[in-house]
Amino acid sequence: MSYVVRPWALRDLKDVMRLIRVSSGWKRNRTLREWSCPGVVATVLREDGFGMDPKFGCLVAEVPPDQRSKDGHTVVGYQFHYFSYCTWKGRIVFGEDLYVMPEFRGKGIGTSLLSQVAKLALAHGCSQFRFVLANWNQPAMALYEKLGAINVTARDNWVVWHIEGRAMQELAERVTQ
């Protein structure tokens, strides 16, 4: 099997949206369905990923046409990432999503996607490659551990929190003295 990992192009948006929809269902995540319709999500991804100041990057894994999926697709995986900052460690890259179609797993594609993000991180002077993972996703945990990732929840007792929707609006409206 051959494949190439490359930065996504605008022509890949439809395929990446397809993979996001599949991934969100697989991850037991209703956020995509609850947030908005796919057309709005695609518009946001297009604006934020391809504008004058892209907010994130995305790599895609593509196989040749003669190795396409059972459903006829050649884009078979993706990895979203963006640069951030840690007060203790400096520049970091955050991997938002990694997904490879099930029929293409176990062939090194996920590792190649992660490897390319790690190369980008080093090229940009990042000290870490961070990502979050559902605690039930044992296959992904095994892959990340094999690649040298450290579960900081277990080691350092870090817990991820977020504020969204109405709570975020209410927080933004608070007046501080």
N, C-alpha and C positions, 0 to 999 in steps of 0.2 A: 504494500500500500504506500502510495506517495501522497504528500500533502504539502502545502505551503502555509506558513503563518505570516500574515502581512497586516499593516494598518488598514482599517476599513476605509472604504470609499463610499460616496453618496449612493452609488448603485447597490451597495450592500444593505441599505437601510431596511428594505422589505424582508430580506433574509434574517437580519438580526432581530427585527420585530417578531418574526415567526419563532425564532429560537427563544426569545424572551417569554413569549406566551407559553411555549412548551415548558420552559424552565420554571416559570412561576407556578404552573400547575403541579409540576413534579416536586417543587419545593414546598408544597402545601401552602402557598402564599397567595392570598386573595388580593393583595395590594394593587396589582395592575388592574384587575377588574373593578375594584372599588374606587381607584383614583380617577380614572377617566376612560374614555373610549380609546381604542388603539390608534385612531387617527390623530388624536390630540397628543398622545404619548410620542408617536412618530414625529410630529411637528416639533415637540420639545427636544427630542433627541437630535433632530436635524439642526435646529437653531443652536443648541448647546454644544453639539459635537463638531459642527462645521462652520460656525460663525467666525467673525474676525478674531475673537478671543475664545477658543474652544475651552470648555469647562472640564472636559474629560477626553480620554482617548479610548479607542476600542481596537483590539486586534481580532482578526477573524482567521479561522482555519478553513482552508479550501482544498478540496480534492479535485483531481482532474475529472472531466465529464464522463470518462469511461469507468470511473469508480464512484459515481454519484450514489446518493442514498436510495433506499427502496422507493422513496417518494419522489425521486428525481432531483434532489438538491445537491449542490456542490459546496455551499457554505455549511459546514457541519459543526462549528464551534465558535465561541467568542470569549473574550476577556475584556471587561470594562476596567478602567483604572483612571485615577486622577492623583495629582500631586497635592500634598498637604504639608503640615508642619507639626512637629512635636517639640514642646519647650525643653525637653530633656535630651532629645536626640537630633534635633534639626530637621532637615528635609526628609520627608518620607513619601512613599507611593502607597496608595490604598487600592487594593483590588476589590472592586465592587461586586463583580459577578464573574464566575467561570462556568461555562457550560459546554459540554460536548454531547452530541446526539448519542444515545445508548449504543447504536450499532457500530459506532466508531471509537468507543471507549476501549482502553487497554492497548492502544496502539501508539502511545506516546504523545498524542495530540494535546491533552491537557497539560502535560509537563512542558511541551514546547511553548504553549501559550504563556505559561507562568515564567518560563525561562526568558522569553522575549521581554516580558514586563520587568523582570529582574535586571536585564541588560539596560533597559530604558532608565530604571531607577539609578543604576550605577553611573550612567552617562550624565544624569542630572544631579549627581552628588548626593543622592539619598542614602540614608543610613539604614533604612528598614523598608521592607515590603510587608504591609499589614493587610489583613482581610478578616472578615467575620464569617462564621460558619454555623449552620444550625446544628445543635447538639445531637440530633438524631442521624446526621449524615455520616455514618461510619466509613463508607468507602472514601469519601473526600478526606476525612480525618487521617485515614491510613496513608493516602497519597501525600498529604501535607507533611505528616511526620516523616515519611520516607525521604522527603526533600529537605528535611532539616527544620521545619517550622516548629515553633514552640507554642503550646497552649498556655497563653498568659492568664486565662481565666483560672486554670488549675494552679499554675505556678505563682502568680502574683495577686490572685483574687480580684482581678479587674472584672467589672460588670459593665456591659454596654447599656446605655439608656438613650432615649430620644424623646423629644417633645414634638408633637405634630398637630395639625388641624386647629380646632378651637382652642386647645390649651396653648398652642404657640401664639395664636392671635391674642389671647388674653394676656399672656406674658409680655408680648410686645406693647400692649396698651397700658401696662402698669406704669405708674408715675413714681419715680424714686426721688427722695428729698436729699 
